[in-house]
């Protein structure tokens, strides 16, 4: 089935707004499989009525996974495009199109476009310390979902 939703994602317990869609551009979820294979979010959405809003809290293992120390890598500056400026906390793309800061990277990180995204967490001389974990890894999340339609 296809479910059209609007959603917002908040950190738990801090309540920080982390993600969401533009209400003028709702998300379409295709939910297939038996109930045992569905995530908590999918199970909840599949039982909602159009116009209904629900809050769902989920652990990291049901979303983008736990934070993993082994996903921290040290990469020589020479591996990046010449002149790349590294700012701690900034999200960058690393892939076929070259390497550098990407202002739209947060939005594209889940789209699987061939690039790998990472956050710079430090610099040690000619080496950049990169975190390849998803920015929401390890976080408990609260989804506020409004079902617009189901077909």
C-alpha positions as CSV (number, residue, x, y, z in Angstrom):
1,X,0.0,0.0,0.0
2,X,1.0,3.6,-0.5
3,X,0.7,6.1,2.3
4,X,1.1,9.8,1.8
5,X,2.3,11.6,5.0
6,X,3.6,14.7,6.5
7,X,6.2,14.2,9.2
8,X,8.6,15.8,11.6
9,X,11.4,14.1,13.5
10,X,12.5,15.3,17.0
11,X,15.3,14.2,19.2
12,X,14.4,12.5,22.5
13,X,14.6,13.7,25.2
14,X,15.7,17.2,24.0
15,X,12.9,17.8,21.6
16,X,15.2,19.3,19.0
17,X,13.6,19.4,15.5
18,X,15.9,17.2,13.4
19,X,14.1,16.6,10.2
20,X,10.7,16.8,8.4
21,X,9.2,17.4,5.1
22,X,7.7,20.5,3.5
23,X,3.9,20.2,3.9
24,X,3.5,21.2,0.3
25,X,5.7,18.2,-0.7
26,X,4.4,15.2,1.3
27,X,6.3,11.9,1.5
28,X,4.9,8.8,-0.1
29,X,5.7,5.6,1.8
30,X,5.2,2.2,0.1
31,X,4.7,-0.4,2.9
32,X,4.9,-4.0,1.9
33,X,5.5,-7.3,3.8
34,X,4.0,-9.0,6.7
35,X,3.6,-7.2,10.0
36,X,6.6,-9.0,11.6
37,X,8.9,-7.4,9.0
38,X,7.6,-3.8,9.4
39,X,9.3,-1.1,11.6
40,X,7.3,0.5,14.4
41,X,6.8,3.6,12.2
42,X,5.5,1.5,9.3
43,X,3.2,-0.5,11.6
44,X,1.8,2.7,13.1
45,X,1.3,4.4,9.7
46,X,-0.5,1.4,8.3
47,X,-3.1,1.5,11.1
48,X,-3.8,5.2,10.8
49,X,-6.9,6.9,9.2
50,X,-6.5,9.8,6.8
51,X,-6.3,13.1,8.7
52,X,-5.0,11.4,11.9
53,X,-1.8,12.5,13.6
54,X,0.3,10.3,15.9
55,X,3.5,10.5,17.8
56,X,5.9,7.5,17.6
57,X,9.1,7.1,19.5
58,X,11.7,4.7,18.1
59,X,15.2,3.6,19.1
60,X,18.2,4.1,16.8
61,X,18.2,0.4,15.7
62,X,14.9,0.9,14.0
63,X,16.0,4.0,12.1
64,X,19.5,4.7,11.0
65,X,21.3,2.4,13.5
66,X,23.6,2.8,16.4
67,X,26.7,5.1,16.4
68,X,29.7,3.0,15.5
69,X,33.3,4.0,16.5
70,X,34.7,2.0,13.6
71,X,33.1,4.5,11.2
72,X,35.5,7.2,12.3
73,X,38.3,7.5,9.7
74,X,41.4,9.6,9.2
75,X,41.8,10.7,5.6
76,X,44.8,12.6,4.2
77,X,43.9,16.1,3.0
78,X,45.5,15.2,-0.3
79,X,42.5,12.9,-1.0
80,X,40.2,15.8,-1.3
81,X,39.8,18.5,-4.0
82,X,42.5,21.1,-3.9
83,X,41.4,24.1,-1.8
84,X,38.7,22.3,0.2
85,X,38.1,24.1,3.4
86,X,37.3,21.9,6.4
87,X,35.0,23.2,9.1
88,X,34.4,21.1,12.2
89,X,30.8,19.8,12.2
90,X,30.2,20.4,8.5
91,X,28.7,17.6,6.4
92,X,30.7,16.8,3.3
93,X,30.3,14.5,0.3
94,X,33.0,12.0,-0.7
95,X,32.5,10.2,-4.0
96,X,32.8,10.2,-7.8
97,X,32.0,13.9,-8.2
98,X,34.9,15.1,-6.2
99,X,35.1,15.9,-2.5
100,X,33.9,19.0,-0.7
101,X,31.3,20.6,1.4
102,X,27.8,20.1,0.3
103,X,25.1,22.4,1.6
104,X,22.3,20.0,0.5
105,X,24.1,16.9,1.9
106,X,21.7,16.5,4.9
107,X,18.8,16.2,2.5
108,X,20.6,13.9,0.1
109,X,22.3,11.6,2.7
110,X,19.5,9.1,2.4
111,X,18.9,9.2,-1.4
112,X,21.8,6.9,-2.3
113,X,23.2,9.0,-5.2
114,X,26.6,7.3,-5.2
115,X,28.3,9.7,-2.8
116,X,29.2,8.9,0.8
117,X,28.5,11.6,3.4
118,X,30.5,12.3,6.5
119,X,30.9,15.0,9.1
120,X,34.3,16.5,9.9
121,X,35.0,16.1,13.6
122,X,38.6,17.3,13.7
123,X,41.9,17.8,11.9
124,X,45.3,16.4,12.8
125,X,47.9,18.2,10.6
126,X,47.4,16.9,7.1
127,X,44.7,14.4,8.1
128,X,41.0,15.1,8.4
129,X,39.1,13.1,11.1
130,X,35.8,12.1,9.5
131,X,32.7,10.5,11.0
132,X,30.9,8.4,8.5
133,X,28.0,7.6,10.9
134,X,24.6,8.9,9.9
135,X,24.0,12.3,11.7
136,X,21.1,10.7,13.7
137,X,22.9,7.5,14.5
138,X,22.4,6.3,18.1
139,X,19.6,8.7,18.8
140,X,16.1,7.9,20.1
141,X,13.7,9.7,17.8
142,X,10.1,10.9,18.0
143,X,8.2,11.0,14.7
144,X,5.1,13.2,14.5
145,X,3.2,11.8,11.5
146,X,0.0,13.0,9.8
147,X,-1.6,10.5,7.4
148,X,-2.9,12.4,4.3
149,X,-4.1,9.4,2.3
150,X,-3.8,5.7,1.9
151,X,-4.2,3.8,-1.3
